[in-house]
């Protein structure tokens, strides 16, 4: 089996495609020795060692501005590997890429993958042939971990549970009513956790300041939570209820604004049955220090080798900052080929936000209570890609 010779880079999707497609026995990673390269080298080496334990990973430090150093390094690797090497020149230091291309002198095959088009070619003996990538699939964590991130938490298992499926179905079937209930909970801040223990599952609901109509609406929701086995409830007087959640995840679902829309979006995209992988409520950590950087993406999926990043907003209060946040997160994980989607329950307050989203190639999908139309919008979107 051939070995792949590539350049250390912040983006490593092309290297993963090459590994999945060519099934090499090893990988050589060329780097400059700079602080940034060493950081990226540590990330990709750790990922490859964990994901492909039988793959031999080696690195070579080279002056990326020295043609002779690049040529010598390549020839040393070729001698060790008896000429059975493939160059991955999809990403990396631009000068080093040019030197490697020149150094190959048509002696070694060159693999190039375009993230933008999700297509790959092999250049060999002066001819170019396209490689089929139908058998190459990605998981969401490939995009995260190959870029140096780790998954701290995700909500996928919770959203797949019967309990969440039950209450979500109730929320969608009673959508106008649910919007009113959701607004009452947001405006009145009626749910309060006991004490400061973050693992506490008991919550107090005090409805003494609600009018009879709003109280009736909220009670209908609480009884639905009980019926679908997310909680056990205990009435205390006329207007107070103790809610004991079955799990911390269920408590998070009920007390976190927008979780229902995130769960709905995840369910609909999953049921399209066109994704290679899909996760929801993904919290990422970006370094291994005591105070790591973190961020959360509501729904992530892998589609034909491309990352899908979806942000969910159950309001019309989103703006250009929301778009830029989604843009940055998607690019960091999926590069320029990432598919960016913003799901909301209403069009934004400012018309220019819609125009800006179109300019940034962010697909805006509004859920207005019509589940069939919501599903159809997603289906049409991915059918065009």
VEXMAR-620536 format. One record per residue (C-alpha): residue number from 1; residue in one letter; x, y, z. Coordinates in steps of 0.25 Angstrom, whole numbers. Each point is the difference from the previous one (the first is absolute). Layout:
% VEXMAR-620536
<seq: NUM | type: A | x: X | y: Y | z: Z>;
...
This chain:
% VEXMAR-620536
<seq: 1 | type: X | x: 0 | y: 0 | z: 0>;
<seq: 2 | type: X | x: 5 | y: 14 | z: -3>;
<seq: 3 | type: X | x: 3 | y: 11 | z: 10>;
<seq: 4 | type: X | x: -6 | y: 14 | z: -1>;
<seq: 5 | type: X | x: 10 | y: 12 | z: 1>;
<seq: 6 | type: X | x: -8 | y: 12 | z: 4>;
<seq: 7 | type: X | x: 2 | y: 14 | z: 6>;
<seq: 8 | type: X | x: -4 | y: 4 | z: 14>;
<seq: 9 | type: X | x: -12 | y: 9 | z: 0>;
<seq: 10 | type: X | x: -11 | y: 5 | z: 8>;
<seq: 11 | type: X | x: -10 | y: -6 | z: -9>;
<seq: 12 | type: X | x: 2 | y: -15 | z: -1>;
<seq: 13 | type: X | x: -13 | y: -5 | z: -8>;
<seq: 14 | type: X | x: 8 | y: -2 | z: -13>;
<seq: 15 | type: X | x: 10 | y: -9 | z: 8>;
<seq: 16 | type: X | x: -12 | y: -8 | z: 6>;
<seq: 17 | type: X | x: -6 | y: -2 | z: -14>;
<seq: 18 | type: X | x: 13 | y: -5 | z: -5>;
<seq: 19 | type: X | x: 1 | y: -10 | z: 11>;
<seq: 20 | type: X | x: -14 | y: -5 | z: -1>;
<seq: 21 | type: X | x: 1 | y: -1 | z: -15>;
<seq: 22 | type: X | x: 15 | y: -6 | z: -2>;
<seq: 23 | type: X | x: 1 | y: -8 | z: 13>;
<seq: 24 | type: X | x: 15 | y: 3 | z: 2>;
<seq: 25 | type: X | x: 9 | y: -7 | z: 9>;
<seq: 26 | type: X | x: 6 | y: 13 | z: 6>;
<seq: 27 | type: X | x: 0 | y: 15 | z: -1>;
<seq: 28 | type: X | x: 12 | y: 10 | z: 0>;
<seq: 29 | type: X | x: -4 | y: 14 | z: 4>;
<seq: 30 | type: X | x: 10 | y: 11 | z: -4>;
<seq: 31 | type: X | x: 0 | y: 12 | z: 8>;
<seq: 32 | type: X | x: 9 | y: 13 | z: 2>;
<seq: 33 | type: X | x: 2 | y: -2 | z: 15>;
<seq: 34 | type: X | x: -7 | y: 13 | z: 3>;
<seq: 35 | type: X | x: -9 | y: 1 | z: 13>;
<seq: 36 | type: X | x: -12 | y: 0 | z: -8>;
<seq: 37 | type: X | x: 4 | y: -12 | z: -8>;
<seq: 38 | type: X | x: 4 | y: -8 | z: 12>;
<seq: 39 | type: X | x: -14 | y: 3 | z: 6>;
<seq: 40 | type: X | x: -7 | y: -5 | z: -12>;
<seq: 41 | type: X | x: 10 | y: -12 | z: -1>;
<seq: 42 | type: X | x: -4 | y: -4 | z: 14>;
<seq: 43 | type: X | x: -15 | y: 1 | z: -3>;
<seq: 44 | type: X | x: 0 | y: -8 | z: -13>;
<seq: 45 | type: X | x: 10 | y: -10 | z: 6>;
<seq: 46 | type: X | x: -9 | y: -3 | z: 12>;
<seq: 47 | type: X | x: -12 | y: -1 | z: -8>;
<seq: 48 | type: X | x: 6 | y: -10 | z: -10>;
<seq: 49 | type: X | x: 6 | y: -8 | z: 11>;
<seq: 50 | type: X | x: -13 | y: -1 | z: 7>;
<seq: 51 | type: X | x: -8 | y: -3 | z: -13>;
<seq: 52 | type: X | x: 9 | y: -8 | z: -8>;
<seq: 53 | type: X | x: 9 | y: -7 | z: 10>;
<seq: 54 | type: X | x: 7 | y: -9 | z: -10>;
<seq: 55 | type: X | x: 4 | y: 12 | z: -9>;
<seq: 56 | type: X | x: 15 | y: 3 | z: 1>;
<seq: 57 | type: X | x: 1 | y: 15 | z: 3>;
<seq: 58 | type: X | x: 13 | y: 7 | z: -2>;
<seq: 59 | type: X | x: 4 | y: 15 | z: -2>;
<seq: 60 | type: X | x: 11 | y: 7 | z: -7>;
<seq: 61 | type: X | x: 5 | y: 15 | z: 4>;
<seq: 62 | type: X | x: 4 | y: 7 | z: -13>;
<seq: 63 | type: X | x: 3 | y: 15 | z: -4>;
<seq: 64 | type: X | x: -12 | y: 2 | z: -8>;
<seq: 65 | type: X | x: 7 | y: 11 | z: -8>;
<seq: 66 | type: X | x: 12 | y: -9 | z: -4>;
<seq: 67 | type: X | x: -3 | y: -7 | z: -13>;
<seq: 68 | type: X | x: 13 | y: -9 | z: 3>;
<seq: 69 | type: X | x: -5 | y: -4 | z: 14>;
<seq: 70 | type: X | x: -14 | y: -4 | z: -5>;
<seq: 71 | type: X | x: 6 | y: -8 | z: -12>;
<seq: 72 | type: X | x: 10 | y: -7 | z: 10>;
<seq: 73 | type: X | x: -11 | y: -3 | z: 10>;
<seq: 74 | type: X | x: -9 | y: -6 | z: -11>;
<seq: 75 | type: X | x: 11 | y: -8 | z: -6>;
<seq: 76 | type: X | x: 4 | y: -5 | z: 14>;
<seq: 77 | type: X | x: -15 | y: -5 | z: 3>;
<seq: 78 | type: X | x: 0 | y: -6 | z: -14>;
<seq: 79 | type: X | x: 12 | y: -8 | z: 2>;
<seq: 80 | type: X | x: -5 | y: -5 | z: 14>;
<seq: 81 | type: X | x: -14 | y: -4 | z: -7>;
<seq: 82 | type: X | x: 7 | y: -5 | z: -13>;
<seq: 83 | type: X | x: -7 | y: 10 | z: -8>;
<seq: 84 | type: X | x: -14 | y: -4 | z: 4>;
<seq: 85 | type: X | x: -5 | y: 14 | z: 4>;
<seq: 86 | type: X | x: -12 | y: 9 | z: -3>;
<seq: 87 | type: X | x: 1 | y: 15 | z: 2>;
<seq: 88 | type: X | x: -12 | y: 7 | z: 6>;
<seq: 89 | type: X | x: 1 | y: 14 | z: -5>;
<seq: 90 | type: X | x: -14 | y: 5 | z: 3>;
<seq: 91 | type: X | x: 3 | y: 9 | z: 11>;
<seq: 92 | type: X | x: 12 | y: 5 | z: 8>;
<seq: 93 | type: X | x: 12 | y: 10 | z: -2>;
<seq: 94 | type: X | x: -2 | y: 6 | z: -14>;
<seq: 95 | type: X | x: 15 | y: 1 | z: -2>;
<seq: 96 | type: X | x: 3 | y: -14 | z: 5>;
<seq: 97 | type: X | x: -12 | y: -5 | z: -9>;
<seq: 98 | type: X | x: 7 | y: 6 | z: -12>;
<seq: 99 | type: X | x: 13 | y: -6 | z: 3>;
<seq: 100 | type: X | x: -6 | y: -14 | z: 2>;
<seq: 101 | type: X | x: -7 | y: 1 | z: -13>;
<seq: 102 | type: X | x: 13 | y: 4 | z: -7>;
<seq: 103 | type: X | x: 8 | y: -11 | z: 8>;
<seq: 104 | type: X | x: -9 | y: -11 | z: -4>;
<seq: 105 | type: X | x: 4 | y: 1 | z: -15>;
<seq: 106 | type: X | x: -12 | y: -9 | z: -4>;
<seq: 107 | type: X | x: 7 | y: -11 | z: 9>;
<seq: 108 | type: X | x: -11 | y: -1 | z: 10>;
<seq: 109 | type: X | x: -15 | y: 1 | z: 0>;
<seq: 110 | type: X | x: -6 | y: 13 | z: 5>;
<seq: 111 | type: X | x: -14 | y: 0 | z: 7>;
<seq: 112 | type: X | x: -8 | y: 12 | z: 1>;
<seq: 113 | type: X | x: -14 | y: 2 | z: 6>;
<seq: 114 | type: X | x: -8 | y: 12 | z: -1>;
<seq: 115 | type: X | x: -9 | y: 3 | z: 12>;
<seq: 116 | type: X | x: -8 | y: 10 | z: -7>;
<seq: 117 | type: X | x: -4 | y: -10 | z: -11>;
<seq: 118 | type: X | x: 1 | y: -13 | z: 8>;
<seq: 119 | type: X | x: 8 | y: -6 | z: -11>;
<seq: 120 | type: X | x: 14 | y: -6 | z: -1>;
<seq: 121 | type: X | x: 10 | y: -3 | z: -11>;
<seq: 122 | type: X | x: 13 | y: -8 | z: -1>;
<seq: 123 | type: X | x: 11 | y: 5 | z: -9>;
<seq: 124 | type: X | x: 9 | y: -10 | z: -5>;
<seq: 125 | type: X | x: 10 | y: -1 | z: -11>;
<seq: 126 | type: X | x: -5 | y: 13 | z: -6>;
<seq: 127 | type: X | x: -15 | y: -5 | z: -1>;
<seq: 128 | type: X | x: -11 | y: 4 | z: 10>;
<seq: 129 | type: X | x: -12 | y: -9 | z: 4>;
<seq: 130 | type: X | x: -11 | y: 3 | z: 9>;
<seq: 131 | type: X | x: -2 | y: -9 | z: 12>;
<seq: 132 | type: X | x: -14 | y: -5 | z: 4>;
<seq: 133 | type: X | x: -3 | y: 4 | z: 15>;
<seq: 134 | type: X | x: -13 | y: -8 | z: 2>;
<seq: 135 | type: X | x: 6 | y: -9 | z: 10>;
<seq: 136 | type: X | x: 6 | y: 11 | z: 8>;
<seq: 137 | type: X | x: -8 | y: 5 | z: 11>;
<seq: 138 | type: X | x: 2 | y: 9 | z: 12>;
<seq: 139 | type: X | x: -5 | y: 1 | z: 14>;
<seq: 140 | type: X | x: -2 | y: 13 | z: 7>;
<seq: 141 | type: X | x: 11 | y: -3 | z: 10>;
<seq: 142 | type: X | x: 10 | y: -1 | z: -12>;
<seq: 143 | type: X | x: -2 | y: 15 | z: -3>;
<seq: 144 | type: X | x: 1 | y: 3 | z: 15>;
<seq: 145 | type: X | x: 12 | y: -8 | z: 4>;
<seq: 146 | type: X | x: 9 | y: 1 | z: -12>;
<seq: 147 | type: X | x: -1 | y: 15 | z: 2>;
<seq: 148 | type: X | x: 5 | y: -1 | z: 15>;
<seq: 149 | type: X | x: -13 | y: 1 | z: 7>;
<seq: 150 | type: X | x: -7 | y: -10 | z: 9>;
<seq: 151 | type: X | x: -15 | y: -3 | z: 3>;
<seq: 152 | type: X | x: -3 | y: 3 | z: 14>;
<seq: 153 | type: X | x: -15 | y: -2 | z: -1>;
<seq: 154 | type: X | x: -11 | y: -3 | z: -10>;
<seq: 155 | type: X | x: -15 | y: -2 | z: 1>;
<seq: 156 | type: X | x: -2 | y: -10 | z: -11>;
<seq: 157 | type: X | x: -4 | y: -12 | z: 10>;
<seq: 158 | type: X | x: -10 | y: 8 | z: 7>;
<seq: 159 | type: X | x: -6 | y: 5 | z: -13>;
<seq: 160 | type: X | x: -1 | y: -14 | z: -4>;
<seq: 161 | type: X | x: -8 | y: -4 | z: 13>;
<seq: 162 | type: X | x: -14 | y: -4 | z: 0>;
<seq: 163 | type: X | x: -3 | y: 11 | z: 10>;
<seq: 164 | type: X | x: 5 | y: 11 | z: -8>;
<seq: 165 | type: X | x: -7 | y: -6 | z: -13>;
<seq: 166 | type: X | x: -13 | y: 1 | z: 8>;
<seq: 167 | type: X | x: 1 | y: 14 | z: 6>;
<seq: 168 | type: X | x: 5 | y: 5 | z: -14>;
<seq: 169 | type: X | x: -11 | y: -6 | z: -7>;
<seq: 170 | type: X | x: -10 | y: 7 | z: 10>;
<seq: 171 | type: X | x: 7 | y: 13 | z: -2>;
<seq: 172 | type: X | x: -1 | y: -1 | z: -15>;
<seq: 173 | type: X | x: -14 | y: -4 | z: 0>;
<seq: 174 | type: X | x: -4 | y: 11 | z: 9>;
<seq: 175 | type: X | x: 9 | y: 10 | z: -6>;
<seq: 176 | type: X | x: -8 | y: 13 | z: 2>;
<seq: 177 | type: X | x: -3 | y: -4 | z: 14>;
<seq: 178 | type: X | x: 15 | y: -4 | z: 2>;
<seq: 179 | type: X | x: 4 | y: 14 | z: -5>;
<seq: 180 | type: X | x: -8 | y: 6 | z: 11>;
<seq: 181 | type: X | x: 5 | y: -9 | z: 11>;
<seq: 182 | type: X | x: 14 | y: 2 | z: -5>;
<seq: 183 | type: X | x: -2 | y: 15 | z: 1>;
<seq: 184 | type: X | x: -6 | y: -1 | z: 14>;
<seq: 185 | type: X | x: 12 | y: -8 | z: 5>;
<seq: 186 | type: X | x: 10 | y: 10 | z: -6>;
<seq: 187 | type: X | x: -6 | y: 12 | z: 4>;
<seq: 188 | type: X | x: -4 | y: -4 | z: 15>;
<seq: 189 | type: X | x: 12 | y: -9 | z: 3>;
<seq: 190 | type: X | x: -9 | y: -9 | z: 7>;
<seq: 191 | type: X | x: 9 | y: -12 | z: 1>;
<seq: 192 | type: X | x: 11 | y: 0 | z: 11>;
<seq: 193 | type: X | x: 10 | y: -10 | z: 4>;
<seq: 194 | type: X | x: 2 | y: -4 | z: 15>;
<seq: 195 | type: X | x: 13 | y: 6 | z: 5>;
<seq: 196 | type: X | x: 13 | y: 1 | z: -8>;
<seq: 197 | type: X | x: 3 | y: -14 | z: -2>;
<seq: 198 | type: X | x: 1 | y: -2 | z: -15>;
<seq: 199 | type: X | x: -4 | y: -15 | z: 1>;
<seq: 200 | type: X | x: -13 | y: 3 | z: 7>;
<seq: 201 | type: X | x: -12 | y: -5 | z: -8>;
<seq: 202 | type: X | x: -11 | y: 6 | z: 9>;
<seq: 203 | type: X | x: -6 | y: 13 | z: -5>;
<seq: 204 | type: X | x: -11 | y: 9 | z: 6>;
<seq: 205 | type: X | x: -11 | y: 6 | z: -8>;
<seq: 206 | type: X | x: -7 | y: 11 | z: 6>;
<seq: 207 | type: X | x: -13 | y: 5 | z: -8>;
<seq: 208 | type: X | x: -6 | y: 9 | z: 11>;
<seq: 209 | type: X | x: 2 | y: 13 | z: -8>;
<seq: 210 | type: X | x: -6 | y: -6 | z: -13>;
<seq: 211 | type: X | x: -14 | y: 3 | z: -5>;
<seq: 212 | type: X | x: -10 | y: -12 | z: -1>;
<seq: 213 | type: X | x: 2 | y: -1 | z: -15>;
<seq: 214 | type: X | x: 15 | y: -1 | z: 0>;
<seq: 215 | type: X | x: 0 | y: -9 | z: 12>;
<seq: 216 | type: X | x: -9 | y: -10 | z: -7>;
<seq: 217 | type: X | x: 9 | y: 0 | z: -12>;
<seq: 218 | type: X | x: 13 | y: -2 | z: 8>;
<seq: 219 | type: X | x: -7 | y: -12 | z: 8>;
<seq: 220 | type: X | x: -4 | y: -6 | z: -13>;
<seq: 221 | type: X | x: 15 | y: 0 | z: -4>;
<seq: 222 | type: X | x: 4 | y: -5 | z: 14>;
<seq: 223 | type: X | x: -9 | y: -12 | z: -1>;
<seq: 224 | type: X | x: 5 | y: -3 | z: -14>;
<seq: 225 | type: X | x: 14 | y: -1 | z: 6>;
<seq: 226 | type: X | x: -5 | y: -9 | z: 11>;
<seq: 227 | type: X | x: -8 | y: -9 | z: -10>;
<seq: 228 | type: X | x: 12 | y: -1 | z: -9>;
<seq: 229 | type: X | x: 9 | y: -4 | z: 12>;
<seq: 230 | type: X | x: 10 | y: 11 | z: 1>;
<seq: 231 | type: X | x: -5 | y: 4 | z: 14>;
<seq: 232 | type: X | x: -7 | y: -4 | z: 12>;
<seq: 233 | type: X | x: -7 | y: 11 | z: 6>;
<seq: 234 | type: X | x: -5 | y: 4 | z: 14>;
<seq: 235 | type: X | x: -10 | y: 11 | z: 3>;
<seq: 236 | type: X | x: 2 | y: 9 | z: 11>;
<seq: 237 | type: X | x: -12 | y: 9 | z: 3>;
<seq: 238 | type: X | x: -8 | y: 7 | z: -11>;
<seq: 239 | type: X | x: 11 | y: 5 | z: -9>;
<seq: 240 | type: X | x: 13 | y: -7 | z: 3>;
<seq: 241 | type: X | x: 5 | y: -13 | z: -6>;
<seq: 242 | type: X | x: 13 | y: -7 | z: 3>;
<seq: 243 | type: X | x: 5 | y: -7 | z: -13>;
<seq: 244 | type: X | x: 10 | y: -11 | z: 1>;
<seq: 245 | type: X | x: 6 | y: -3 | z: -13>;
<seq: 246 | type: X | x: 4 | y: -14 | z: -4>;
<seq: 247 | type: X | x: 14 | y: 5 | z: -4>;
<seq: 248 | type: X | x: 8 | y: 12 | z: -1>;
<seq: 249 | type: X | x: -1 | y: 0 | z: -15>;
<seq: 250 | type: X | x: -15 | y: 1 | z: 0>;
<seq: 251 | type: X | x: 1 | y: 11 | z: 10>;
<seq: 252 | type: X | x: 10 | y: 7 | z: -10>;
<seq: 253 | type: X | x: -10 | y: -2 | z: -11>;
<seq: 254 | type: X | x: -12 | y: 6 | z: 7>;
<seq: 255 | type: X | x: 8 | y: 12 | z: 7>;
<seq: 256 | type: X | x: 9 | y: 4 | z: -12>;
<seq: 257 | type: X | x: -7 | y: 9 | z: -10>;
<seq: 258 | type: X | x: 0 | y: -5 | z: -14>;
<seq: 259 | type: X | x: 3 | y: -15 | z: 3>;
<seq: 260 | type: X | x: -13 | y: -4 | z: -6>;
<seq: 261 | type: X | x: 4 | y: 6 | z: -13>;
<seq: 262 | type: X | x: 13 | y: -6 | z: 0>;
<seq: 263 | type: X | x: -6 | y: -14 | z: 3>;
<seq: 264 | type: X | x: -10 | y: 2 | z: -12>;
<seq: 265 | type: X | x: 11 | y: 4 | z: -10>;
<seq: 266 | type: X | x: 8 | y: -11 | z: 4>;
<seq: 267 | type: X | x: -11 | y: -10 | z: -1>;
<seq: 268 | type: X | x: -5 | y: 5 | z: -14>;
<seq: 269 | type: X | x: 15 | y: 0 | z: -6>;
<seq: 270 | type: X | x: 2 | y: -14 | z: 6>;
<seq: 271 | type: X | x: -13 | y: -5 | z: -7>;
<seq: 272 | type: X | x: 5 | y: 5 | z: -13>;
<seq: 273 | type: X | x: 9 | y: -12 | z: 0>;
<seq: 274 | type: X | x: 11 | y: 7 | z: -9>;
<seq: 275 | type: X | x: 10 | y: 3 | z: 11>;
<seq: 276 | type: X | x: 12 | y: -8 | z: 3>;
<seq: 277 | type: X | x: -1 | y: 4 | z: 14>;
<seq: 278 | type: X | x: -7 | y: 10 | z: 9>;
<seq: 279 | type: X | x: 1 | y: 5 | z: 14>;
<seq: 280 | type: X | x: -7 | y: 11 | z: 8>;
<seq: 281 | type: X | x: 3 | y: 9 | z: 11>;
<seq: 282 | type: X | x: 15 | y: -1 | z: -2>;
<seq: 283 | type: X | x: 9 | y: 7 | z: 10>;
<seq: 284 | type: X | x: 14 | y: 1 | z: -5>;
<seq: 285 | type: X | x: 13 | y: 3 | z: 8>;
<seq: 286 | type: X | x: 12 | y: 6 | z: -8>;
<seq: 287 | type: X | x: 12 | y: -3 | z: 9>;
<seq: 288 | type: X | x: 4 | y: -8 | z: 11>;
<seq: 289 | type: X | x: 3 | y: 10 | z: 10>;
<seq: 290 | type: X | x: -7 | y: 2 | z: 14>;
<seq: 291 | type: X | x: -8 | y: 11 | z: -7>;
<seq: 292 | type: X | x: -3 | y: -5 | z: -14>;
<seq: 293 | type: X | x: -7 | y: 8 | z: -10>;
<seq: 294 | type: X | x: -14 | y: -5 | z: -3>;
<seq: 295 | type: X | x: -12 | y: 2 | z: -9>;
<seq: 296 | type: X | x: -13 | y: -8 | z: -4>;
<seq: 297 | type: X | x: -6 | y: -3 | z: -13>;
<seq: 298 | type: X | x: -15 | y: -4 | z: 0>;
<seq: 299 | type: X | x: 0 | y: -11 | z: -11>;
<seq: 300 | type: X | x: 12 | y: -5 | z: -7>;
<seq: 301 | type: X | x: 0 | y: -10 | z: -12>;
<seq: 302 | type: X | x: 9 | y: -6 | z: -10>;
<seq: 303 | type: X | x: -5 | y: 0 | z: -14>;
<seq: 304 | type: X | x: 8 | y: -5 | z: -12>;
<seq: 305 | type: X | x: 13 | y: 3 | z: 6>;
<seq: 306 | type: X | x: -5 | y: 14 | z: 5>;
<seq: 307 | type: X | x: -3 | y: 6 | z: 13>;
<seq: 308 | type: X | x: -14 | y: 5 | z: 3>;
<seq: 309 | type: X | x: -1 | y: 10 | z: 11>;
<seq: 310 | type: X | x: -14 | y: 4 | z: 5>;
<seq: 311 | type: X | x: -4 | y: 11 | z: 10>;
<seq: 312 | type: X | x: -14 | y: 1 | z: 6>;
<seq: 313 | type: X | x: -7 | y: 12 | z: 5>;
<seq: 314 | type: X | x: -14 | y: -1 | z: 5>;
<seq: 315 | type: X | x: -3 | y: 15 | z: -2>;
<seq: 316 | type: X | x: 2 | y: 11 | z: -10>;
<seq: 317 | type: X | x: 11 | y: 7 | z: 9>;
<seq: 318 | type: X | x: 12 | y: -4 | z: -8>;
<seq: 319 | type: X | x: 9 | y: 9 | z: -8>;
<seq: 320 | type: X | x: 13 | y: 1 | z: -8>;
<seq: 321 | type: X | x: 8 | y: -4 | z: 13>;
<seq: 322 | type: X | x: -8 | y: -13 | z: -1>;
<seq: 323 | type: X | x: 4 | y: -2 | z: -14>;
<seq: 324 | type: X | x: 15 | y: 3 | z: 2>;
<seq: 325 | type: X | x: 0 | y: -10 | z: 12>;
<seq: 326 | type: X | x: -5 | y: -11 | z: -9>;
<seq: 327 | type: X | x: 9 | y: 4 | z: -11>;
<seq: 328 | type: X | x: 12 | y: -1 | z: 9>;
<seq: 329 | type: X | x: -4 | y: -13 | z: 7>;
<seq: 330 | type: X | x: -3 | y: -7 | z: -14>;
<seq: 331 | type: X | x: 13 | y: 5 | z: -6>;
<seq: 332 | type: X | x: 9 | y: -4 | z: 11>;
<seq: 333 | type: X | x: -6 | y: -15 | z: 0>;
<seq: 334 | type: X | x: -3 | y: -2 | z: -15>;
<seq: 335 | type: X | x: 7 | y: 11 | z: -8>;
<seq: 336 | type: X | x: -5 | y: 7 | z: -12>;
<seq: 337 | type: X | x: -9 | y: -12 | z: -4>;
<seq: 338 | type: X | x: -8 | y: 0 | z: 13>;
<seq: 339 | type: X | x: -15 | y: 0 | z: -1>;
<seq: 340 | type: X | x: -6 | y: 11 | z: 9>;
<seq: 341 | type: X | x: -14 | y: 0 | z: 4>;
<seq: 342 | type: X | x: -8 | y: 10 | z: 10>;
<seq: 343 | type: X | x: -13 | y: -6 | z: 5>;
<seq: 344 | type: X | x: -10 | y: 10 | z: 6>;
<seq: 345 | type: X | x: -15 | y: 1 | z: 4>;
<seq: 346 | type: X | x: -1 | y: 14 | z: -7>;
<seq: 347 | type: X | x: 7 | y: 9 | z: -10>;
<seq: 348 | type: X | x: 9 | y: 9 | z: 7>;
<seq: 349 | type: X | x: -4 | y: 14 | z: 5>;
<seq: 350 | type: X | x: 9 | y: 7 | z: -11>;
<seq: 351 | type: X | x: -1 | y: -4 | z: -14>;
<seq: 352 | type: X | x: 14 | y: 3 | z: -3>;
<seq: 353 | type: X | x: 4 | y: -13 | z: 8>;
<seq: 354 | type: X | x: -7 | y: -8 | z: -10>;
<seq: 355 | type: X | x: 8 | y: 7 | z: -11>;
<seq: 356 | type: X | x: 13 | y: -2 | z: 8>;
<seq: 357 | type: X | x: -3 | y: -15 | z: 2>;
<seq: 358 | type: X | x: -2 | y: -2 | z: -15>;
<seq: 359 | type: X | x: 13 | y: 8 | z: -3>;
<seq: 360 | type: X | x: 7 | y: -9 | z: 10>;
<seq: 361 | type: X | x: -6 | y: -13 | z: -6>;
<seq: 362 | type: X | x: -7 | y: -3 | z: 13>;
<seq: 363 | type: X | x: -13 | y: -7 | z: -3>;
<seq: 364 | type: X | x: -12 | y: 6 | z: 9>;
<seq: 365 | type: X | x: -11 | y: -10 | z: 3>;
<seq: 366 | type: X | x: -12 | y: 4 | z: 8>;
<seq: 367 | type: X | x: -9 | y: -10 | z: 7>;
<seq: 368 | type: X | x: -14 | y: 6 | z: 1>;
<seq: 369 | type: X | x: -7 | y: -12 | z: 6>;
<seq: 370 | type: X | x: -1 | y: -8 | z: -13>;
<seq: 371 | type: X | x: 8 | y: -12 | z: 2>;
<seq: 372 | type: X | x: -2 | y: -6 | z: -14>;
<seq: 373 | type: X | x: 5 | y: 13 | z: -6>;
<seq: 374 | type: X | x: 12 | y: 1 | z: 9>;
<seq: 375 | type: X | x: 4 | y: -14 | z: -4>;
<seq: 376 | type: X | x: -2 | y: 4 | z: -15>;
<seq: 377 | type: X | x: 9 | y: 12 | z: 1>;
<seq: 378 | type: X | x: 11 | y: -8 | z: 6>;
<seq: 379 | type: X | x: -2 | y: -11 | z: -11>;
<seq: 380 | type: X | x: 0 | y: 10 | z: -11>;
<seq: 381 | type: X | x: 13 | y: 7 | z: 5>;
<seq: 382 | type: X | x: 8 | y: -13 | z: 1>;
<seq: 383 | type: X | x: -5 | y: -5 | z: -13>;
<seq: 384 | type: X | x: 6 | y: 12 | z: -7>;
<seq: 385 | type: X | x: 14 | y: -4 | z: 6>;
